């Protein structure tokens, strides 16, 4: 069987403990879905199909050699940027422009950047001396800021922050010196208040509700309050 496979396929490249952990987490998720859905198997079946497709894609992509990923990473990043820019003209969604409708499917280009940003930063930093110097740090920050700002403009602040954080982790793993980390953290903290003035009303309301869910217990604060009650009554092992 192995002789029939392409030469670059090598199953030992698969991280079995990581895969086992993912499967375990997804299994727990199915159990929670079954319990929360009133013992309905329909939702569990649909989610199980999605998980199976995802694991299949994971197994295939895990066999792609690193040098192939390096070749395609800049293209993936550029395509993601172009598609996000296309949402300004062709985007769909109520009061937002996050989705592209291709007729067969609708998808969010911002999802591509969750992978493309850390991969692009790794691609840029890989041939350079580590820890990165000031110029490399500046370029890396630009790599993560461009898509983060485009996503925030859609507006999708949650995904924008997630993409920015993924890029920050890639920069941290490059061996960035602690004084540089503290300096960048200080700049981000100083700029954070300005973010409040560019946020949409519903985004501000989410922040206020997170800080004080009791201010709207029957509306936007309902889920947070119920989560606190569930954790308080169920404890570590839960009940039900």
C-alpha positions in Angstrom: 0.0 0.0 0.0 2.8 2.4 0.9 4.4 1.9 -2.5 1.2 3.2 -4.2 1.4 6.5 -2.2 3.3 9.6 -3.3 6.9 9.7 -2.1 6.2 12.7 0.2 3.5 10.8 2.2 4.9 9.7 5.5 2.5 8.7 8.2 5.0 9.2 11.0 4.8 12.9 10.3 1.4 12.8 12.0 1.4 13.9 15.6 -0.5 11.0 17.2 -0.8 12.5 20.8 -2.0 15.8 19.4 -4.6 14.0 17.2 -5.7 11.9 20.2 -6.2 15.1 22.3 -8.2 16.7 19.6 -10.4 13.6 19.2 -10.9 13.4 22.9 -12.0 17.1 23.1 -14.4 16.6 20.1 -15.8 13.5 21.8 -16.5 15.5 24.9 -18.1 18.1 22.8 -20.5 15.6 21.2 -21.4 14.4 24.7 -22.2 17.9 25.8 -24.2 18.6 22.6 -26.2 15.4 23.2 -26.9 16.4 26.8 -27.7 20.0 26.1 -29.9 19.1 23.1 -32.3 17.0 25.1 -30.8 13.7 24.0 -31.4 14.4 20.4 -29.2 12.5 18.0 -29.8 14.7 14.9 -27.5 17.5 16.0 -24.9 15.0 17.2 -25.0 13.3 13.8 -24.6 16.5 11.9 -21.7 17.6 14.1 -20.1 14.2 13.9 -20.1 14.4 10.1 -18.4 17.8 10.3 -15.8 16.3 12.7 -15.2 13.4 10.3 -14.6 15.8 7.4 -12.3 17.9 9.5 -10.3 15.0 10.6 -10.0 13.8 7.0 -8.7 17.2 5.9 -6.3 17.2 8.9 -4.9 13.8 7.9 -4.3 14.9 4.3 -2.8 18.2 5.2 -0.5 16.7 7.8 1.3 14.9 5.0 2.3 18.1 3.2 6.0 18.7 3.7 7.2 22.0 5.3 8.9 23.1 2.1 5.6 22.9 0.2 3.9 24.9 2.9 6.6 27.6 2.6 6.1 27.8 -1.1 2.3 28.3 -0.8 2.2 30.5 2.3 2.7 33.9 0.6 0.1 33.0 -2.0 -2.4 31.9 0.7 -1.8 35.2 2.6 -2.2 37.4 -0.6 -5.4 35.5 -1.7 -6.8 36.0 1.8 -6.2 39.7 1.7 -7.7 40.0 -1.8 -10.8 38.1 -0.8 -11.3 40.2 2.3 -11.0 43.3 0.2 -13.5 41.8 -2.2 -16.1 41.7 0.6 -16.2 45.5 0.5 -17.8 45.2 -3.0 -19.4 41.8 -3.1 -19.8 41.0 0.6 -23.2 39.9 1.9 -24.7 39.9 5.4 -27.0 42.2 7.4 -25.2 45.4 8.4 -21.9 43.6 7.7 -19.7 42.6 4.7 -18.1 39.4 6.1 -19.3 36.8 3.7 -18.7 36.1 0.0 -21.4 34.2 -1.9 -20.0 32.0 -4.5 -23.3 30.5 -5.5 -22.5 27.1 -4.3 -21.3 28.1 -0.8 -21.0 31.2 1.3 -17.8 31.6 3.3 -15.9 34.2 5.4 -12.5 35.0 3.9 -11.3 36.0 7.4 -11.3 32.3 8.3 -8.4 31.9 5.9 -6.3 34.4 7.8 -6.5 32.4 11.0 -4.0 30.1 9.4 -2.4 32.5 6.9 -1.2 35.1 9.4 0.9 32.9 11.7 2.1 30.9 8.6 3.1 34.1 6.8 5.0 35.4 9.9 6.8 32.1 10.2 7.6 32.2 6.5 9.0 35.8 6.9 11.0 35.1 10.0 12.4 31.6 9.0 15.4 32.7 6.9 16.3 35.6 9.3 18.4 35.7 12.3 16.6 35.0 15.6 15.6 36.6 17.8 14.3 39.1 15.2 15.7 42.7 15.1 13.7 45.8 15.2 13.1 45.9 11.4 11.9 42.3 11.3 9.6 43.0 14.3 8.1 46.0 12.5 7.5 44.0 9.3 6.0 41.2 11.4 3.6 43.6 13.1 2.6 44.9 9.7 1.9 41.4 8.5 -0.6 40.8 11.3 -2.0 44.4 11.5 -3.1 44.5 7.8 -5.6 41.6 7.9 -6.6 42.4 11.5 -7.7 45.9 10.4 -9.4 44.6 7.3 -11.4 42.1 9.4 -12.2 44.8 12.0 -13.6 47.0 9.2 -16.2 44.3 8.2 -16.9 44.6 11.2 -15.8 41.5 13.0 -13.8 42.6 16.1 -13.7 39.1 17.6 -12.1 37.5 14.6 -9.8 40.4 14.2 -8.5 40.0 17.7 -8.1 36.3 17.3 -6.0 36.8 14.1 -3.9 39.4 15.8 -3.3 37.1 18.8 -2.3 34.2 16.6 0.3 36.5 14.9 1.5 37.7 18.3 2.1 34.1 19.4 4.1 33.4 16.2 6.2 36.5 17.0 6.7 35.3 20.7 7.8 31.9 19.6 10.5 33.5 17.4 12.4 34.2 20.6 11.5 37.8 21.0 13.3 39.4 23.9 11.3 40.2 27.0 12.0 43.9 26.9 10.6 44.0 23.3 7.6 42.0 24.4 7.0 44.4 27.3 7.4 47.4 25.0 5.0 46.1 22.5 2.5 45.2 25.2 2.8 48.7 26.6 2.1 50.2 23.2 -0.9 48.0 22.8 -2.3 48.9 26.2 -1.8 52.6 25.5 -3.6 52.3 22.2 -6.5 50.2 23.6 -8.6 53.1 24.8 -8.7 54.5 21.3 -10.3 51.3 20.1 -13.4 52.2 22.1 -14.1 55.2 19.8 -14.0 53.1 16.6 -16.1 50.2 17.9 -19.7 49.8 16.8 -22.5 50.3 19.3 -23.2 46.5 19.6 -19.5 45.8 20.2 -19.4 48.4 23.0 -22.5 46.8 24.4 -20.8 43.4 24.5 -17.9 44.8 26.4 -20.2 46.5 28.9 -22.3 43.3 29.3 -19.2 41.2 29.9 -18.1 43.6 32.7 -21.6 43.9 34.2 -24.0 41.1 33.0 -26.5 42.0 35.7 -27.2 45.3 34.0 -29.3 43.4 31.4 -30.2 40.0 33.1 -33.0 39.2 30.7 -31.3 40.4 27.5 -27.6 40.4 26.5 -26.4 39.4 30.0 -28.6 36.2 30.1 -26.1 33.8 28.7 -23.3 34.9 31.0 -25.5 34.8 34.1 -26.7 31.3 33.2 -23.2 30.1 32.6 -22.2 31.3 36.1 -25.2 29.5 37.6 -24.3 26.3 35.7 -20.7 26.4 36.9 -21.8 27.2 40.5 -24.4 24.4 40.7 -22.7 21.8 38.6 -19.2 22.1 40.1 -16.3 20.3 38.5 -18.1 17.2 37.3 -21.4 18.8 36.4 -24.9 17.3 36.7 -27.6 16.3 34.4 
